[in-house]
Amino acid sequence: MYFTNALIASFSLAALVSAGPLVERRAAFTLQNGKDAQALNAKFKGLSASSPCTDGENACINGAFAQCANGKFVTTPCAGGLTCVALPLVNSKGTSITCDTEADAKTRIAASGATGGLFGRDLEERAEFTLANGQDAQALNAKFQTLSASSSCTDGENACVNGAFAQCVGGQFQTTPCAGATQCFALPLVNSRGTSLTCDTQADAEARIAQTGATGGLNGKRSLEARAATAPPACAAKGKRSDRLTRRSESGIAKRIAQNDLGAVAQSWQDLCLKSGGDTQTGDPCVQLAGINGINALLANSDPCAQQDNADAMIDFAKSNGVTNKDALIANAVSYAKHPRNALNIDGTVPSTPFCQKAPKNAELKGVTRAQLDGVNPGLFGSPALGVFAFARTCPFGKTPDVSTCSCK
């Protein structure tokens, strides 16, 4: 039951990532779906791992996907930069619980016509100080990038130094590392003038700054960097279709390139895994490597090596004791490693997704390269987490960029 329900939640993600966030004509159920998603997100804020639950119930707890088993929530963390949220379905009535970036989740809820962000309680109109708060936070983050633990400071001054919270004592910064995958950032206050320093994920920090209307990411530089990034001339002929897509994106029509087969990708692994004869309990490989880590790694903002790491884990399982369909599982893992990722519009362009630049663990993945979706800019690469940069900065492990042919050799 656990495998089935968890994968259903993951398949809902596949359906969501394949659908663009904008719909020209809203169906009768669309607005209600958005409001229902907001209500669930508000409910989830009050849950903890010890909250009572009903077997089979799904929820989000502290940003992790949670499923109730034997009257207790069992949580599975989302991949880096993602958080668990309730989202409105696009083609039918209802909602889905899945891992996504907070910024994208808010976009999808807003596309339903529901106002008020994730929880239905955000300010519908920006206060007069909101934009200034966002810009002030960007300025602080830019300043913090120049600091080190040995930088001069004034007693009582707070800052972020190398991702840690820092306070000046006796003319010297004393640092306290943030927990888990979080870092120290300056963030804009919501209800009053000013900023705050706190530990947060980079994706959430960027989303909070973007909500103020400030452009350019954490430090205000990303927009300039994206516009300054130049594709090699040899990539121009390959980028004609992406140029048209970029113009549409700037007009607010296209925000992403997504694919509708992610559910099938996850299902193909689970089907082979469940009949493998191996240990399908430890680590939940039939679900974890398919509909959770598997799909998360195919999202545009995932770590460049997340997909390869998941394929390596698939092959590790294929080679484990008791497995009777090893060859089929390995072939599936290799096919998965080649699968393209979704792509997002970043400051007016839809870049290709960055390649992993480390060697795979298993020999079967040596030389395997992830494909790129038709329509992305072949001369620019990037993600919301990494920004946009020229083709010459990324190639698959073991290859080098050739700007004269816009290819990796």
DRENDO-1510 file (C-alpha; in Angstrom, 1 decimal, always signed):
<recs>
REC; n; res; u; v; w
REC; 1; MET; +0.0; +0.0; +0.0 .
REC; 2; TYR; +2.8; +2.4; +0.8 .
REC; 3; PHE; +4.5; +2.0; -2.5 .
REC; 4; THR; +1.2; +2.5; -4.4 .
REC; 5; ASN; +0.1; +5.6; -2.6 .
REC; 6; ALA; +3.6; +7.2; -2.6 .
REC; 7; LEU; +3.9; +6.7; -6.3 .
REC; 8; ILE; +0.5; +8.1; -6.9 .
REC; 9; ALA; +1.6; +11.3; -5.3 .
REC; 10; SER; +4.7; +11.2; -7.5 .
REC; 11; PHE; +2.7; +10.6; -10.6 .
REC; 12; SER; +0.7; +13.7; -9.7 .
REC; 13; LEU; +3.9; +15.6; -9.8 .
REC; 14; ALA; +4.6; +14.2; -13.3 .
REC; 15; ALA; +1.3; +15.5; -14.5 .
REC; 16; LEU; +1.9; +18.9; -12.9 .
REC; 17; VAL; +5.4; +19.4; -14.3 .
REC; 18; SER; +4.1; +18.6; -17.8 .
REC; 19; ALA; +1.5; +21.3; -17.7 .
REC; 20; GLY; +2.3; +24.9; -18.2 .
REC; 21; PRO; +1.3; +27.2; -15.4 .
REC; 22; LEU; -0.9; +29.5; -17.6 .
REC; 23; VAL; -4.2; +28.5; -19.1 .
REC; 24; GLU; -6.1; +30.8; -21.4 .
REC; 25; ARG; -9.5; +29.6; -20.4 .
REC; 26; ARG; -10.0; +28.4; -16.9 .
REC; 27; ALA; -12.2; +25.3; -16.4 .
REC; 28; ALA; -15.1; +25.5; -14.0 .
REC; 29; PHE; -13.1; +23.7; -11.3 .
REC; 30; THR; -9.8; +25.5; -11.7 .
REC; 31; LEU; -10.3; +28.3; -9.2 .
REC; 32; GLN; -11.6; +25.9; -6.6 .
REC; 33; ASN; -8.6; +23.7; -7.1 .
REC; 34; GLY; -6.4; +26.6; -6.3 .
REC; 35; LYS; -8.3; +27.5; -3.2 .
REC; 36; ASP; -8.3; +23.8; -2.1 .
REC; 37; ALA; -4.5; +23.7; -2.5 .
REC; 38; GLN; -4.2; +26.9; -0.4 .
REC; 39; ALA; -6.4; +25.4; +2.3 .
REC; 40; LEU; -4.2; +22.2; +2.4 .
REC; 41; ASN; -1.0; +24.2; +2.6 .
REC; 42; ALA; -2.4; +26.2; +5.5 .
REC; 43; LYS; -3.4; +22.9; +7.2 .
REC; 44; PHE; +0.0; +21.4; +6.7 .
REC; 45; LYS; +1.7; +24.3; +8.5 .
REC; 46; GLY; +0.1; +23.1; +11.7 .
REC; 47; LEU; +1.2; +19.5; +11.3 .
REC; 48; SER; +4.3; +17.7; +12.8 .
REC; 49; ALA; +5.6; +14.2; +12.5 .
REC; 50; SER; +3.8; +13.3; +15.8 .
REC; 51; SER; +0.4; +14.6; +14.6 .
REC; 52; PRO; -2.4; +12.0; +14.5 .
REC; 53; CYS; -3.3; +10.7; +11.0 .
REC; 54; THR; -5.2; +8.0; +9.1 .
REC; 55; ASP; -3.4; +5.2; +7.3 .
REC; 56; GLY; -2.7; +6.1; +3.7 .
REC; 57; GLU; -3.2; +9.9; +4.3 .
REC; 58; ASN; -0.6; +12.1; +2.5 .
REC; 59; ALA; +0.6; +15.5; +3.7 .
REC; 60; CYS; +3.5; +17.9; +3.8 .
REC; 61; ILE; +5.4; +18.2; +7.1 .
REC; 62; ASN; +8.2; +20.8; +7.5 .
REC; 63; GLY; +8.8; +20.7; +3.8 .
REC; 64; ALA; +9.0; +16.9; +3.5 .
REC; 65; PHE; +6.5; +14.6; +1.8 .
REC; 66; ALA; +4.7; +12.6; +4.5 .
REC; 67; GLN; +2.5; +9.5; +4.4 .
REC; 68; CYS; +0.6; +8.0; +7.3 .
REC; 69; ALA; +1.5; +4.3; +8.1 .
REC; 70; ASN; +0.2; +2.6; +11.2 .
REC; 71; GLY; -1.2; +5.8; +12.6 .
REC; 72; LYS; +2.1; +7.7; +12.3 .
REC; 73; PHE; +3.5; +10.0; +9.6 .
REC; 74; VAL; +6.6; +8.8; +7.8 .
REC; 75; THR; +8.4; +11.6; +6.1 .
REC; 76; THR; +10.6; +11.7; +3.0 .
REC; 77; PRO; +12.6; +14.8; +2.4 .
REC; 78; CYS; +12.4; +16.5; -1.0 .
REC; 79; ALA; +15.4; +17.0; -3.2 .
REC; 80; GLY; +17.7; +20.0; -2.8 .
REC; 81; GLY; +15.9; +23.3; -3.3 .
REC; 82; LEU; +12.4; +21.8; -3.3 .
REC; 83; THR; +9.7; +21.7; -0.7 .
REC; 84; CYS; +6.5; +19.7; -0.3 .
REC; 85; VAL; +3.4; +21.6; -1.3 .
REC; 86; ALA; -0.2; +21.0; -2.3 .
REC; 87; LEU; -0.9; +22.1; -5.9 .
REC; 88; PRO; -4.0; +22.4; -7.9 .
REC; 89; LEU; -4.6; +19.8; -10.7 .
REC; 90; VAL; -4.8; +21.3; -14.2 .
REC; 91; ASN; -7.1; +19.0; -16.2 .
REC; 92; SER; -9.5; +17.7; -13.5 .
REC; 93; LYS; -10.9; +18.7; -10.1 .
REC; 94; GLY; -8.7; +18.1; -7.2 .
REC; 95; THR; -5.2; +18.7; -5.8 .
REC; 96; SER; -1.9; +16.9; -5.7 .
REC; 97; ILE; +0.8; +16.8; -3.0 .
REC; 98; THR; +4.3; +16.9; -4.4 .
REC; 99; CYS; +7.8; +18.4; -4.3 .
REC; 100; ASP; +8.3; +21.7; -6.1 .
REC; 101; THR; +10.0; +25.1; -5.7 .
REC; 102; GLU; +8.0; +27.6; -3.7 .
REC; 103; ALA; +8.2; +30.1; -6.5 .
REC; 104; ASP; +6.7; +27.6; -9.0 .
REC; 105; ALA; +4.1; +26.4; -6.6 .
REC; 106; LYS; +2.9; +30.0; -6.1 .
REC; 107; THR; +2.8; +30.5; -9.9 .
REC; 108; ARG; +0.6; +27.4; -10.3 .
REC; 109; ILE; -1.8; +28.5; -7.6 .
REC; 110; ALA; -2.0; +32.0; -9.0 .
REC; 111; ALA; -2.7; +30.5; -12.5 .
REC; 112; SER; -5.8; +29.0; -11.1 .
REC; 113; GLY; -7.1; +32.5; -10.2 .
REC; 114; ALA; -6.7; +32.0; -6.5 .
REC; 115; THR; -5.1; +35.0; -4.8 .
REC; 116; GLY; -3.0; +35.1; -1.7 .
REC; 117; GLY; -0.1; +32.8; -2.5 .
REC; 118; LEU; +0.5; +29.3; -1.1 .
REC; 119; PHE; -1.8; +29.8; +1.9 .
REC; 120; GLY; -4.3; +32.3; +0.7 .
REC; 121; ARG; -3.2; +34.8; +3.2 .
REC; 122; ASP; -0.3; +36.7; +1.4 .
REC; 123; LEU; -0.8; +40.4; +0.7 .
REC; 124; GLU; -2.7; +40.8; -2.5 .
REC; 125; GLU; -1.2; +44.2; -3.1 .
REC; 126; ARG; +2.4; +45.1; -2.3 .
REC; 127; ALA; +2.9; +47.7; +0.4 .
REC; 128; GLU; +4.8; +50.8; -0.4 .
REC; 129; PHE; +7.9; +49.5; +1.3 .
REC; 130; THR; +7.9; +46.0; -0.2 .
REC; 131; LEU; +10.0; +46.6; -3.2 .
REC; 132; ALA; +12.5; +48.6; -1.2 .
REC; 133; ASN; +12.8; +45.8; +1.3 .
REC; 134; GLY; +13.6; +43.3; -1.5 .
REC; 135; GLN; +16.3; +45.6; -2.9 .
REC; 136; ASP; +17.8; +46.3; +0.5 .
REC; 137; ALA; +18.0; +42.5; +1.1 .
REC; 138; GLN; +19.8; +42.1; -2.3 .
REC; 139; ALA; +22.2; +44.8; -1.4 .
REC; 140; LEU; +23.0; +43.1; +1.9 .
REC; 141; ASN; +23.5; +39.7; +0.2 .
REC; 142; ALA; +25.9; +41.4; -2.3 .
REC; 143; LYS; +27.8; +42.9; +0.6 .
REC; 144; PHE; +28.0; +39.6; +2.5 .
REC; 145; GLN; +29.6; +37.9; -0.4 .
REC; 146; THR; +32.7; +40.2; +0.2 .
REC; 147; LEU; +33.0; +39.3; +3.9 .
REC; 148; SER; +35.1; +36.7; +5.6 .
REC; 149; ALA; +35.5; +35.7; +9.2 .
REC; 150; SER; +38.5; +38.1; +9.4 .
REC; 151; SER; +36.7; +41.1; +8.0 .
REC; 152; SER; +36.6; +44.1; +10.3 .
REC; 153; CYS; +33.2; +44.7; +12.0 .
REC; 154; THR; +31.5; +46.8; +14.7 .
REC; 155; ASP; +30.4; +45.1; +17.9 .
REC; 156; GLY; +26.8; +43.9; +17.7 .
REC; 157; GLU; +26.8; +43.9; +13.9 .
REC; 158; ASN; +25.1; +40.9; +12.3 .
REC; 159; ALA; +26.0; +39.5; +8.9 .
REC; 160; CYS; +26.2; +36.3; +6.8 .
REC; 161; VAL; +29.7; +35.0; +6.3 .
REC; 162; ASN; +30.3; +32.0; +4.0 .
REC; 163; GLY; +26.7; +30.9; +4.5 .
REC; 164; ALA; +26.8; +31.0; +8.3 .
REC; 165; PHE; +25.1; +33.5; +10.6 .
REC; 166; ALA; +27.8; +35.9; +12.0 .
REC; 167; GLN; +27.8; +38.4; +14.9 .
REC; 168; CYS; +30.6; +40.8; +15.7 .
REC; 169; VAL; +32.1; +40.4; +19.2 .
REC; 170; GLY; +35.2; +42.3; +20.2 .
REC; 171; GLY; +35.7; +43.5; +16.7 .
REC; 172; GLN; +35.7; +40.0; +15.2 .
REC; 173; PHE; +32.9; +38.0; +13.6 .
REC; 174; GLN; +31.8; +34.9; +15.4 .
REC; 175; THR; +30.0; +32.5; +13.1 .
REC; 176; THR; +27.3; +29.9; +13.7 .
REC; 177; PRO; +26.6; +27.4; +10.9 .
REC; 178; CYS; +23.0; +27.0; +9.6 .
REC; 179; ALA; +21.4; +23.6; +9.9 .
REC; 180; GLY; +21.0; +21.1; +7.2 .
REC; 181; ALA; +20.9; +22.4; +3.6 .
REC; 182; THR; +20.2; +26.0; +4.6 .
REC; 183; GLN; +22.4; +29.0; +4.4 .
REC; 184; CYS; +22.3; +32.5; +6.0 .
REC; 185; PHE; +20.6; +35.2; +3.8 .
REC; 186; ALA; +19.2; +38.7; +4.1 .
REC; 187; LEU; +15.5; +38.5; +3.5 .
REC; 188; PRO; +12.9; +41.3; +3.1 .
REC; 189; LEU; +10.4; +41.8; +5.9 .
REC; 190; VAL; +6.7; +41.4; +4.8 .
REC; 191; ASN; +4.7; +43.5; +7.2 .
REC; 192; SER; +7.0; +46.4; +7.9 .
REC; 193; ARG; +10.0; +48.3; +6.5 .
REC; 194; GLY; +13.3; +46.4; +6.8 .
REC; 195; THR; +15.2; +43.2; +6.4 .
REC; 196; SER; +16.1; +40.2; +8.5 .
REC; 197; LEU; +19.0; +37.7; +8.6 .
REC; 198; THR; +18.0; +34.1; +8.8 .
REC; 199; CYS; +18.9; +30.6; +7.7 .
REC; 200; ASP; +16.9; +29.4; +4.6 .
REC; 201; THR; +17.2; +27.4; +1.4 .
REC; 202; GLN; +18.5; +29.4; -1.5 .
REC; 203; ALA; +15.4; +28.6; -3.5 .
REC; 204; ASP; +13.1; +30.0; -0.8 .
REC; 205; ALA; +15.2; +33.1; -0.3 .
REC; 206; GLU; +15.2; +33.8; -4.0 .
REC; 207; ALA; +11.4; +33.4; -4.1 .
REC; 208; ARG; +10.9; +35.7; -1.1 .
REC; 209; ILE; +13.0; +38.4; -2.8 .
REC; 210; ALA; +11.2; +38.0; -6.1 .
REC; 211; GLN; +7.8; +38.4; -4.4 .
REC; 212; THR; +8.8; +42.0; -3.5 .
REC; 213; GLY; +9.2; +42.8; -7.2 .
REC; 214; ALA; +12.9; +43.1; -7.0 .
REC; 215; THR; +14.7; +41.4; -9.9 .
REC; 216; GLY; +18.1; +39.8; -10.2 .
REC; 217; GLY; +18.0; +37.0; -7.6 .
REC; 218; LEU; +19.6; +37.0; -4.2 .
REC; 219; ASN; +22.0; +39.9; -4.8 .
REC; 220; GLY; +20.4; +41.8; -7.7 .
REC; 221; LYS; +23.1; +40.6; -10.1 .
REC; 222; ARG; +21.5; +37.6; -11.7 .
REC; 223; SER; +19.5; +39.6; -14.3 .
REC; 224; LEU; +22.6; +41.4; -15.4 .
REC; 225; GLU; +24.6; +38.2; -15.5 .
REC; 226; ALA; +21.8; +36.5; -17.5 .
REC; 227; ARG; +21.7; +39.3; -20.0 .
REC; 228; ALA; +25.5; +39.4; -20.2 .
REC; 229; ALA; +25.8; +35.7; -20.9 .
REC; 230; THR; +26.4; +35.3; -24.6 .
REC; 231; ALA; +26.0; +32.1; -26.6 .
REC; 232; PRO; +28.8; +31.3; -29.1 .
REC; 233; PRO; +27.9; +32.2; -32.7 .
REC; 234; ALA; +28.0; +28.6; -33.7 .
REC; 235; CYS; +25.0; +28.0; -31.5 .
REC; 236; ALA; +22.9; +30.5; -33.2 .
REC; 237; ALA; +21.6; +28.2; -36.0 .
REC; 238; LYS; +20.7; +25.6; -33.4 .
REC; 239; GLY; +18.8; +28.3; -31.4 .
REC; 240; LYS; +16.3; +29.5; -33.8 .
REC; 241; ARG; +13.4; +27.8; -32.2 .
REC; 242; SER; +14.5; +28.8; -28.7 .
REC; 243; ASP; +14.6; +32.4; -29.9 .
REC; 244; ARG; +10.9; +32.3; -30.7 .
REC; 245; LEU; +10.2; +30.6; -27.4 .
REC; 246; THR; +12.2; +33.3; -25.6 .
REC; 247; ARG; +10.1; +36.1; -27.2 .
REC; 248; ARG; +6.9; +34.2; -26.1 .
REC; 249; SER; +8.3; +33.8; -22.6 .
REC; 250; GLU; +9.0; +37.5; -22.3 .
REC; 251; SER; +5.4; +38.2; -23.1 .
REC; 252; GLY; +4.3; +36.0; -20.3 .
REC; 253; ILE; +2.9; +33.1; -22.5 .
REC; 254; ALA; +5.6; +30.4; -22.0 .
REC; 255; LYS; +7.3; +30.0; -18.7 .
REC; 256; ARG; +8.8; +26.5; -19.1 .
REC; 257; ILE; +9.4; +23.6; -21.4 .
REC; 258; ALA; +8.1; +20.5; -19.7 .
REC; 259; GLN; +7.3; +16.9; -20.7 .
REC; 260; ASN; +4.4; +14.6; -20.2 .
REC; 261; ASP; +6.2; +11.2; -19.9 .
REC; 262; LEU; +7.7; +11.6; -16.4 .
REC; 263; GLY; +5.0; +9.4; -14.9 .
REC; 264; ALA; +5.8; +6.7; -17.5 .
REC; 265; VAL; +9.5; +6.9; -16.7 .
REC; 266; ALA; +8.8; +6.4; -13.0 .
REC; 267; GLN; +6.3; +3.6; -13.6 .
REC; 268; SER; +8.7; +1.7; -15.8 .
REC; 269; TRP; +11.3; +1.5; -13.0 .
REC; 270; GLN; +8.8; +0.5; -10.4 .
REC; 271; ASP; +7.3; -2.3; -12.5 .
REC; 272; LEU; +10.8; -3.8; -13.0 .
REC; 273; CYS; +11.8; -3.2; -9.4 .
REC; 274; LEU; +8.7; -4.9; -7.9 .
REC; 275; LYS; +9.3; -8.1; -9.8 .
REC; 276; SER; +13.0; -8.1; -9.4 .
REC; 277; GLY; +13.2; -10.6; -6.5 .
REC; 278; GLY; +15.5; -8.2; -4.7 .
REC; 279; ASP; +15.1; -6.4; -1.4 .
REC; 280; THR; +12.3; -3.9; -2.2 .
REC; 281; GLN; +11.9; -2.9; +1.5 .
REC; 282; THR; +15.2; -1.3; +2.6 .
REC; 283; GLY; +15.3; +2.2; +1.3 .
REC; 284; ASP; +12.0; +1.7; -0.7 .
REC; 285; PRO; +13.9; +1.5; -4.0 .
REC; 286; CYS; +10.8; +0.9; -6.1 .
REC; 287; VAL; +9.3; +4.2; -5.1 .
REC; 288; GLN; +12.3; +6.3; -3.9 .
REC; 289; LEU; +14.3; +5.8; -7.1 .
REC; 290; ALA; +11.2; +6.2; -9.4 .
REC; 291; GLY; +8.5; +8.6; -8.3 .
REC; 292; ILE; +10.4; +10.6; -5.6 .
REC; 293; ASN; +14.1; +11.1; -6.2 .
REC; 294; GLY; +13.7; +9.9; -9.8 .
REC; 295; ILE; +11.2; +12.6; -10.8 .
REC; 296; ASN; +12.7; +15.3; -8.6 .
REC; 297; ALA; +16.1; +14.8; -10.4 .
REC; 298; LEU; +14.3; +15.6; -13.7 .
REC; 299; LEU; +13.1; +19.0; -12.6 .
REC; 300; ALA; +14.9; +22.1; -14.0 .
REC; 301; ASN; +16.3; +23.3; -10.7 .
REC; 302; SER; +17.7; +20.0; -9.4 .
REC; 303; ASP; +21.4; +19.5; -8.8 .
REC; 304; PRO; +23.3; +18.9; -12.1 .
REC; 305; CYS; +24.4; +15.5; -10.8 .
REC; 306; ALA; +21.2; +14.4; -9.1 .
REC; 307; GLN; +20.0; +12.5; -12.2 .
REC; 308; GLN; +23.3; +10.6; -12.5 .
REC; 309; ASP; +23.4; +9.8; -8.8 .
REC; 310; ASN; +19.9; +8.4; -9.0 .
REC; 311; ALA; +20.8; +6.3; -12.1 .
REC; 312; ASP; +23.9; +5.0; -10.1 .
REC; 313; ALA; +21.6; +4.0; -7.2 .
REC; 314; MET; +19.3; +2.2; -9.7 .
REC; 315; ILE; +22.3; +0.2; -11.0 .
REC; 316; ASP; +23.4; -0.5; -7.4 .
REC; 317; PHE; +20.0; -2.1; -6.8 .
REC; 318; ALA; +20.2; -4.0; -10.0 .
REC; 319; LYS; +23.4; -5.6; -8.9 .
REC; 320; SER; +22.2; -6.4; -5.4 .
REC; 321; ASN; +21.4; -9.9; -4.0 .
REC; 322; GLY; +18.4; -11.8; -5.2 .
REC; 323; VAL; +17.7; -9.6; -8.3 .
REC; 324; THR; +16.7; -11.8; -11.3 .
REC; 325; ASN; +16.2; -9.1; -13.9 .
REC; 326; LYS; +19.5; -7.3; -13.6 .
REC; 327; ASP; +20.0; -6.6; -17.3 .
REC; 328; ALA; +16.5; -5.0; -17.7 .
REC; 329; LEU; +17.0; -2.8; -14.6 .
REC; 330; ILE; +20.4; -1.6; -15.8 .
REC; 331; ALA; +19.0; -0.8; -19.2 .
REC; 332; ASN; +16.2; +1.1; -17.6 .
REC; 333; ALA; +18.8; +3.1; -15.5 .
REC; 334; VAL; +20.8; +4.0; -18.5 .
REC; 335; SER; +17.7; +5.1; -20.4 .
REC; 336; TYR; +16.8; +7.2; -17.3 .
REC; 337; ALA; +20.2; +8.8; -17.2 .
REC; 338; LYS; +19.8; +9.9; -20.9 .
REC; 339; HIS; +16.3; +11.5; -20.2 .
REC; 340; PRO; +16.1; +15.3; -20.6 .
REC; 341; ARG; +15.1; +17.5; -17.8 .
REC; 342; ASN; +12.4; +20.1; -17.7 .
REC; 343; ALA; +13.6; +23.7; -18.5 .
REC; 344; LEU; +12.6; +27.0; -17.0 .
REC; 345; ASN; +12.5; +30.6; -18.3 .
REC; 346; ILE; +15.1; +32.6; -16.5 .
REC; 347; ASP; +15.2; +36.3; -17.1 .
REC; 348; GLY; +13.9; +36.0; -20.6 .
REC; 349; THR; +15.6; +32.9; -21.9 .
REC; 350; VAL; +15.1; +29.2; -21.5 .
REC; 351; PRO; +18.6; +27.7; -21.1 .
REC; 352; SER; +19.7; +24.2; -21.5 .
REC; 353; THR; +20.1; +22.3; -18.2 .
REC; 354; PRO; +23.7; +22.0; -16.9 .
REC; 355; PHE; +25.6; +18.7; -17.2 .
REC; 356; CYS; +27.0; +16.7; -14.4 .
REC; 357; GLN; +30.8; +17.1; -14.3 .
REC; 358; LYS; +31.8; +14.2; -12.1 .
REC; 359; ALA; +32.4; +10.6; -13.0 .
REC; 360; PRO; +29.6; +8.1; -12.5 .
REC; 361; LYS; +30.0; +5.3; -9.9 .
REC; 362; ASN; +29.0; +2.5; -12.3 .
REC; 363; ALA; +30.8; +1.7; -15.5 .
REC; 364; GLU; +27.5; +1.3; -17.3 .
REC; 365; LEU; +27.0; +5.1; -17.1 .
REC; 366; LYS; +30.4; +6.0; -18.4 .
REC; 367; GLY; +29.9; +8.3; -21.4 .
REC; 368; VAL; +26.2; +8.5; -21.0 .
REC; 369; THR; +24.9; +12.0; -21.6 .
REC; 370; ARG; +21.6; +13.6; -20.7 .
REC; 371; ALA; +19.6; +14.8; -23.7 .
REC; 372; GLN; +18.3; +18.4; -23.9 .
REC; 373; LEU; +14.7; +19.2; -24.7 .
REC; 374; ASP; +13.8; +20.6; -28.1 .
REC; 375; GLY; +13.4; +24.4; -27.8 .
REC; 376; VAL; +16.0; +25.2; -25.1 .
REC; 377; ASN; +18.8; +27.6; -26.0 .
REC; 378; PRO; +21.8; +25.5; -27.0 .
REC; 379; GLY; +24.3; +28.2; -26.3 .
REC; 380; LEU; +23.2; +29.1; -22.8 .
REC; 381; PHE; +22.9; +26.9; -19.7 .
REC; 382; GLY; +21.6; +27.4; -16.3 .
REC; 383; SER; +18.9; +27.0; -13.6 .
REC; 384; PRO; +17.2; +29.2; -11.0 .
REC; 385; ALA; +19.8; +28.0; -8.5 .
REC; 386; LEU; +22.8; +28.5; -10.7 .
REC; 387; GLY; +21.8; +31.4; -12.9 .
REC; 388; VAL; +22.5; +31.6; -16.6 .
REC; 389; PHE; +26.0; +31.2; -18.1 .
REC; 390; ALA; +27.5; +30.6; -21.5 .
REC; 391; PHE; +27.8; +27.1; -23.1 .
REC; 392; ALA; +31.6; +27.1; -22.7 .
REC; 393; ARG; +31.3; +26.6; -18.9 .
REC; 394; THR; +29.6; +23.2; -19.0 .
REC; 395; CYS; +30.0; +19.8; -20.7 .
REC; 396; PRO; +29.5; +16.2; -19.6 .
REC; 397; PHE; +32.3; +14.7; -17.5 .
REC; 398; GLY; +35.3; +13.9; -19.6 .
REC; 399; LYS; +34.4; +16.3; -22.5 .
REC; 400; THR; +35.4; +19.8; -23.3 .
REC; 401; PRO; +33.4; +22.5; -25.0 .
REC; 402; ASP; +34.2; +23.4; -28.6 .
REC; 403; VAL; +32.7; +26.9; -29.2 .
REC; 404; SER; +33.4; +26.7; -33.0 .
REC; 405; THR; +30.9; +23.9; -33.4 .
REC; 406; CYS; +28.7; +24.4; -30.3 .
REC; 407; SER; +29.4; +20.9; -29.1 .
REC; 408; CYS; +31.2; +18.9; -26.4 .
REC; 409; LYS; +34.1; +16.7; -27.5 .
</recs>
